[in-house]
Amino acid sequence: DDEDGVLDEEEILFVVYTHDSANNTLTEIFSDAASGINNPAPKKVLSDRVTQFEAKYLDPTDIKITLRLQGEDGEEIEFNEHVYPRNTLQRTGKWVR
């Protein structure tokens, strides 16, 4: 059920990103209707050179994502990006802008 009130619609599928600091890997996990994000959900290692990955909730309209990678030469580069969630539904089912 979603904002239009129709039942038995397609499940909500989402993507989860995990950082394994012991192995410096960043993995993307795709949810599926059968397993959610548990095995055997499809996974893909995006990088094995990640020294930091952080998603920081600043307020309801701003999430800061930080990604730091280390090259073979030991040099690090850091990426920062702000994500601004849109089209978030209120409890009434109306769009929030």
C-alpha positions as CSV (number, residue, x, y, z in Angstrom):
1,D,0.0,0.0,0.0
2,D,1.3,3.5,-0.8
3,E,0.1,7.0,-1.2
4,D,-2.6,6.1,-3.8
5,G,-4.2,3.5,-1.5
6,V,-3.9,0.6,-3.9
7,L,-3.1,-2.7,-2.1
8,D,-0.6,-5.5,-3.1
9,E,1.7,-3.3,-5.1
10,E,5.4,-3.9,-5.8
11,E,7.6,-4.0,-2.7
12,I,9.9,-1.1,-1.9
13,L,13.4,-2.0,-3.0
14,F,16.4,-0.1,-1.7
15,V,20.1,0.0,-1.8
16,V,22.4,-0.3,1.3
17,Y,26.1,0.7,1.3
18,T,28.4,-0.9,3.9
19,H,32.0,-0.1,4.7
20,D,34.3,-2.8,6.0
21,S,37.1,-0.8,7.6
22,A,39.2,-4.0,8.2
23,N,39.3,-4.7,4.4
24,N,38.8,-1.1,3.2
25,T,35.9,-2.2,1.0
26,L,32.7,-0.3,0.2
27,T,29.9,-2.7,-0.8
28,E,26.6,-2.0,-2.5
29,I,23.7,-4.4,-1.4
30,F,20.5,-4.4,-3.4
31,S,17.4,-5.5,-1.6
32,D,15.0,-8.0,-3.1
33,A,11.5,-9.1,-2.3
34,A,12.6,-12.5,-1.1
35,S,15.5,-11.7,1.2
36,G,15.5,-8.0,1.9
37,I,19.2,-7.1,2.4
38,N,20.1,-10.5,3.9
39,N,21.9,-13.2,1.9
40,P,21.5,-14.0,-0.9
41,A,20.7,-10.4,-1.9
42,P,22.9,-9.2,-4.8
43,K,26.1,-7.5,-3.6
44,K,28.8,-5.6,-5.4
45,V,32.2,-4.4,-4.0
46,L,32.5,-0.8,-5.4
47,S,36.1,-0.3,-4.1
48,D,38.8,-1.9,-2.0
49,R,40.6,1.4,-1.3
50,V,38.1,3.1,1.0
51,T,39.6,4.4,4.2
52,Q,36.5,6.3,5.3
53,F,32.8,6.3,4.5
54,E,30.3,8.3,6.5
55,A,26.7,9.4,6.0
56,K,25.9,12.1,8.5
57,Y,22.3,13.2,9.1
58,L,22.5,17.0,9.5
59,D,18.8,17.8,9.5
60,P,15.6,16.5,7.8
61,T,16.6,18.2,4.5
62,D,20.4,17.6,4.5
63,I,22.6,14.5,4.7
64,K,26.4,14.8,4.2
65,I,28.2,11.9,2.6
66,T,32.0,11.6,3.0
67,L,34.1,9.1,1.1
68,R,37.9,8.9,1.4
69,L,40.0,6.7,-0.9
70,Q,43.7,5.8,-0.8
71,G,45.7,5.2,-4.0
72,E,48.4,2.7,-4.5
73,D,50.9,5.5,-3.9
74,G,49.4,6.1,-0.4
75,E,47.9,9.5,-1.5
76,E,44.4,10.0,-0.2
77,I,41.5,11.9,-1.8
78,E,38.3,12.9,0.0
79,F,34.9,13.5,-1.6
80,N,32.1,15.3,0.3
81,E,28.6,15.5,-1.1
82,H,25.3,16.8,0.4
83,V,22.1,14.9,-0.3
84,Y,18.8,16.6,-0.1
85,P,15.9,14.2,0.2
86,R,12.9,15.1,-1.9
87,N,9.5,13.6,-2.4
88,T,9.4,12.3,1.2
89,L,5.8,11.3,2.2
90,Q,4.1,12.5,5.3
91,R,1.8,10.2,7.2
92,T,-1.1,11.6,5.2
93,G,0.4,10.5,1.9
94,K,0.9,14.0,0.7
95,W,4.2,15.0,-0.9
96,V,6.6,17.1,1.1
97,R,8.9,19.5,-0.8
